[in-house]
Every structure is written in C-alpha cells, then in structure tokens.
Amino acid sequence: MGSFLKDGVADVRTVAKGWRWGRRSMVPRSAEAFVPPARTTVFPTDWSRRRPARYAREVAQKGALEPLMRSQVRRRVEGLDVLARIDGPVIFAANHASHLDTPLILLSLPDEWRRRTAVAAAADYFFDTWWRAVGSAIVFNTFPIDRRGGSMATTPGEVLGEGWSLVIFPEGTRSKDGWVGRFQLGAAYLAVQHGVPVVPVAHRGTFAAMPRGQGWPSPGRRQLTVRFGEPLHPGEGEAARDFAPRIKDAVSALLDEDRSTWWEARRRAASGATPDPGGPAIAEWRRVWEQTEPVGVDPTAAPLRPWRR
Amino acid sequence: MTRPGFVLEVDDRTPPIVVHEGEGFRLENFPLGTRVVYPPESLPSVPDVDGAIRDALLNPVDSDPLPERLFAGMRLTIAFDDLSLPLPPMRAPDIRQRIIEQVLTMAADAGVDDVHIVAANALHRRMTPAELKHIVGERVFRSFHPQGLLYNHDAEDRDNLLHIGLTDKGEDVEINRRAAESDLLVYVNVNLVAMDGGHKSVPIGLASYKSLKHHHNSQTMVRSHSFMDHTKSHLHHSAWRMGRLLKEHLNIFQIETTLDNNVFPAPYEFLMKREWEWSVKDQASMLAMRRGLAVAPKRMRHKMFHDLRAPYGLTGIHAGDTEAVHERTIAAVHRQQMVEVQGQSDVLVMGVPFLGPYNVNSTMNPILATCMGLGYYFNSYRNQPVVRRGGAVILYHPLEPDFSQLHHPSYVDFYEEILAESTDPAVIEEKYEQQFATDPWYIHLYRTSHAYHGVHPFYMWYWAAHAMDHVDDVIWVGGNRKVAQRLGFRAASTLADALEMASGTVGTSPSITYLHNPPHLIADVH
C-alpha cells in the first residue's frame, strides 16, 4: 500500500512537471510544424454580461483580485478626471506588456465604469479551453476576438451597442521587450464605426513586474503607474486608418507624460519631439534592460495626505 | 486532416514519453536530442465498407469479376488469415467476416454448393471455435462450422496436403490439398504490416513444414533486409517463386485489405496521441491506468489488455491477381505507416507491448518478446536499419519466464534445453530444428490441441536473427535478469543504466532513436 501511494505521488509529480500543470502547455520545437491549426471555437459570452455573472464578478474583483493586486504591486493612477466629463461607452486603448495590464486598468477605473467595462481577449489564447474561457469571462468580463480576423459568437460592436465600454489592446499581443509595438486598426475602426470616443491609456511597470513567460508578479511590490488621457473623438468622415495613428500618438504622449510632467510632454508633443514609444534601435538586451528598470515615482508627486504615515 | 508521421527531437519542452513494456507502460524521460519516430495519424477510413467490398469484387485488378468466376458445380475454397492478424484483434464485425459474407452471397447466387472455408494458420495453433466465430461472424460460422466445412488448416495431415512441384531454386511447394484442387481459391487477407499479403498468403499460410523450411530459416532471415520490404526480403523472394509456381496450377482470387492506425479503443486512446497534446482527460486516464495496473493481479492485467478490441477502420480493399493487388496494398500500407528518418543512430530503443502475432489470447513468453522486439519492430524499416551496424538495441519488457503450456509447449523445451546450449540461430537450426519439427508429441498437440507446431519457437528465433547479426548489444530495460541471460542478452532496471551498459559498445554520448510503436510504423531510413 505504501509503495502504491508513493508511486502514485511520483506519477502525479512526473505528469505535473512534464505537462506543466498550472502553466500553458508547450510543444517540442521539432513538433511545432505538425501542430494542427487551432480550431476557431465559438464561445458565447452573453451570460457573462448578465446579472448573476456581474454579481459574481463584483465579488471576484473586489473580494479577491483587488486585495491580491494590492498585496503584489503598488499602483498609482492618474487622469481619471477625464471620465467625469464623458458618458460611456468608450473604448480604452492601452499599450500591452503583461497579463497585469487588464487587472491594472480595470481596478483603476471608478466602480461605476469598471462594472460596465468588458475586455477584448484573444480567442486563441484565453478561449482555448472551457475553463480558461469561463474563468476569464467571469473575472475580467472578457469576450473573444479572433486575432486572425475570423468571426466570433459576439462581435465587439455588439458589446459596445449594449452600452459596455471596452478595453482593447491595439497591439494585439503582449510586447516582447516592454516597448510599444505596432498598433492595429481594430480599436480605431470600432470607434469610427460606432461613433464612440477612445480614451488613451498608458501604463508603465507591468513589464518589469511580470513579463511574458512569468506566471506571477515578481516579489517586492513593484510600482505600476497608469494614466488616462483626454478622450479622442473620431472626426467627421475620418477614416480608421487616419484615426489609429492619433490613438498611438496619444498613448505615446501619455507615456512621455508619465516619465516627465504634463507640461514638458505637451511641449514635446507640440514640437513633434515625443519620444518614440517603440524604443530606440539598440541591442535587444538594452531594450529589455531599460524596460525592466523599476518605475521611479517622484516622491513629491505622491498623493498628498492630511496625515503623515 | 491526417497528420504525417515525423521524427521528434527531444528537447526541454518534451514531456515524458510513453514506452510500452508488456502488460503495462512507463513514462520515460529520454536524453535531450533523442529522436522519437511517431507514426502517421490514421488515414480517413472507407465510409461504406460493404460498398467498397462489393466494388472490389465486381471490379478486380487483372481478373474477371468474382461472379463470373463462380459457377454451379464448382469446388470453391475460401482461405483467410488467422488470428495472428490484425493486432489487437479487430472489433466485431471483423473485416474478413464482411468480405466472406459477400463472397458467399455471390457464390450462393451462382449456385455453388461445394464450399470449404479454411483458416490459413500454417504452423500456428488451431483456433478455437470462438476465435473462428469472431473472425468469420455468427452467420458464416453457423452455416459451415457444424458441418465441418469451416476448419483450421492442418499442416501435418499428410492425406490433405498436395505437393505441387519444385521452384526453379528447388524449393518444395506443398499446400493444403483442398485448396490446391479447388476450381477457385479465394484468399481473404488483412494486410496489417508490409510483411503480410501477396504471395506470402497462399504459399505460406496453407503450406506444410516441408515447404516452409525453405524460407523460414536463419540464413534467409539474416539476408532479408528487411522482411517488411518484400522487394529486399529473401523470405519473400522464396514465397514469390512459390506463388508464381502455384499460379500455374490453381486459380487464386486474392482479396487484400488495409487498415488505419486506430489501435487502441476508448479509454486508451491517449496511447496513440502525441504526448504533448494530451488533454487533462488523457493525463487523468493515464494516471488512473497506471494505478490500476499497479494493484491489479496478474490475471486481471492480462485480461484487461487481451480483451482490447481495436476499432480499426478500413483504408483500402483490392481484389484480383495477387501481385497486382499486392502492389496497391503495399502502397496503402506505406501511406499509413511510413515515416522518413534521416540517418542511422547508435542506439535503437523499442518498447515491446503486450501483444504479438503469436500470443493472441495467450502469454507473451520471452521468446515471443524477443521475436516482437528484435524481429518485427527491428525490421520495421526500409533501405537500412534504424540502428547502425555494431550499435545497440534497448528493449523494454518484463521478460517473465511465463509460458502457456497449452499454446506454446515446444517453447518451454526450446527455452529450457536449446537456449541453454546455444543462442546462435544458425547453430540451433543445424543441431535441433529437425528434432523439434518431427517430434510426434508436438505434432500430436499441434493437430489435436491448440499448440503451435514444434518448430515454431525456432522460427521466432530466426525472426530475430537479422537483428542479432546486425547489433552488438541487446539490453532489456525492466527485464528479468536470469531470463535475459538465458536469451543471451543483458537486463537493466532503467534507461540510464542501459545506456551506461551500452557505453562499451556505442560510447558515452550515443545518438538514440526511439520507435514510438504501436501504432504501427515503418521507418524509411535514408
């Protein structure tokens, strides 16, 4: 009996390690050419925007996610006042460097906005298994979008039409080195199509805290910053192709502002000297090195408190 | 879509890989860089099997349609492959049943009265009525077996054998008299691997020892490179000569079928999947099976594996002239099983599973395990062996000295007496084969009980002769040490130990190739 249990435990350990339990499975390199094309699974998420799921999400986000985030990272949120001046729905367009981005943005929003915000998530990544799909739909209010342009059960337009704001990462995937990649047209297209404003969002520090390949934030409560910018409205007859660069410029200016000050960033933007968010053309390691530097927060810019802590 | 077979190179992302070892399997962490040859996935099977059979019989290759060759008053014999094919046995209805039923329907329509149905078991054991019934189906069994018209071929019944003549190389061709004297012999084959079928069907399946000894010997087997490639197999060259002689004397209508790679039924499908694609369910099934096997008594373990019935699908059926049909059959087998492998390696690793052709509903004794590993699996190549000359072979099997007294009586003596004297195939052939082949007690058991012929263990040993001649070291992982020693090999408890032991032959960092078999595969080595 003893050896039966011992061997059983050894077997479970072998499988847990070999099949990477709790982590995404991997394909041996030499077998990658033989991976069958992923089937487009149509996963309905309407239920996740109905009342029972919303209650469950409130509990999950406020009862679990928020304390968890607070225990693992420090956050500083700026620019939320822009939301006071507009009504939803809007599209939050943000740079994308980590799995921390979504909880960071959602938990930074005022409750009434957070409760009406859905997140567009890659169907092939977050909706590849039922449990991942259900989990992310309940906790983050995700709905699947096909990165390869296929059709899905729910389109982002429908979600917008129901009055939900959307979080979209126009880069389409997490950055490999922390710098901002090419913006795709999806967010601009949706804004033009549905006449909704785009709120640019820039955040820093998530790549340093939890880059690609890492399943949990690095220890030490890293500093994250998130900054919401002035809403952008697509102009009359403005094409998505013209609107998309404006979104990227706004995000770039916000990143610049986060590093310096609003005034300096404005002046640089006016003279067309906003630093390229794609980063300098230098060696790969230097790009990563720069992005993994802890985000410094000016102590004078810390929120003023009536009582010294 | 069916994915082709391919060669995996083990890297840091590769999960442990399944290796069969008798009635069980283990998860093995192969050294980085090990090549693992995976067979192609199952080809799409024929959706309308009965329609495909009818079509093959009505539109045969290089032959008149079957109905035109049937006439009232004729002597019709239907022969079929015995229970050594396919492996594991096919889930009912067996493909042979469906073919024989259609042949008989056409024969009935043509008014044929004189029909015999003969299992082409050569020197294999007689099948029990239940085993015959599983192959031919209840309807055929009920119509023919009680009347004595459905029976096993008896290679020792002198009155019912006919010597047809000699080939140009002086080989005796002697087969079942009823088959030889029929107006038409219909042969129903299951071409599981490339070795089967063609002229191996009638000239071997219905032959006697006198005829078989010309190609079932150590010299022929050592020169067959390999016996899974009939164009380069001396065994097959001999069978082809015999078949061509037979063709001059009797009318043969050959029906050959090919199967897909659906070897394991639910819930064991995970054994056919590529490990990194195992779902949570597959992992759970595997863990449950491992624990179940660990506590199950030997008898239950045996039953669990031997009760497996494979959900094989039909990938092709061809009928007509033997050689023309076989050409098409081999192409279909290659499509399903061929994997291209670049270059030989120093070490070849193979897991010997619970079943080979000669232990269906029986025990895999150490001689059969050797035949399966060093015979069938080693020879599953084209062009050149997967392992280089002078390399090492590592096999997985418990090698328990368990023998079925009912099915393998001569194996016991072969193991206890002959292998104790010598393990050299040529030596034991020279000194002892005749004695076993003509032993009246073994012949009696072969004819009246369910025993393999007395000479059969010798053939098993010859089957492995090419491998023994080709490699310098054979090591059994998890094998019984005493048994391995008796067989002339060595045993190790783990792969690491086996590689350590083989380092004297192949060095300390050898190139390793593992054949992920079953499902069946043929390595096309360039």
HADDOCK unambig.tbl for C-alpha pairs under 7 A between the chains (distance, minus, plus):
assign (segid A and resid 8 and name CA) (segid B and resid 291 and name CA) 6.53 0.50 0.50
assign (segid A and resid 11 and name CA) (segid B and resid 287 and name CA) 6.93 0.50 0.50
assign (segid A and resid 18 and name CA) (segid B and resid 15 and name CA) 4.30 0.50 0.50
assign (segid A and resid 18 and name CA) (segid B and resid 16 and name CA) 5.99 0.50 0.50
assign (segid A and resid 19 and name CA) (segid B and resid 15 and name CA) 5.99 0.50 0.50
assign (segid A and resid 26 and name CA) (segid B and resid 13 and name CA) 6.09 0.50 0.50
assign (segid A and resid 27 and name CA) (segid B and resid 13 and name CA) 6.41 0.50 0.50
assign (segid A and resid 27 and name CA) (segid B and resid 276 and name CA) 6.09 0.50 0.50
assign (segid A and resid 28 and name CA) (segid B and resid 11 and name CA) 6.29 0.50 0.50
assign (segid A and resid 28 and name CA) (segid B and resid 13 and name CA) 5.01 0.50 0.50
assign (segid A and resid 28 and name CA) (segid B and resid 14 and name CA) 5.18 0.50 0.50
assign (segid A and resid 30 and name CA) (segid B and resid 8 and name CA) 5.58 0.50 0.50
assign (segid A and resid 30 and name CA) (segid B and resid 9 and name CA) 5.81 0.50 0.50
assign (segid A and resid 31 and name CA) (segid B and resid 8 and name CA) 6.11 0.50 0.50
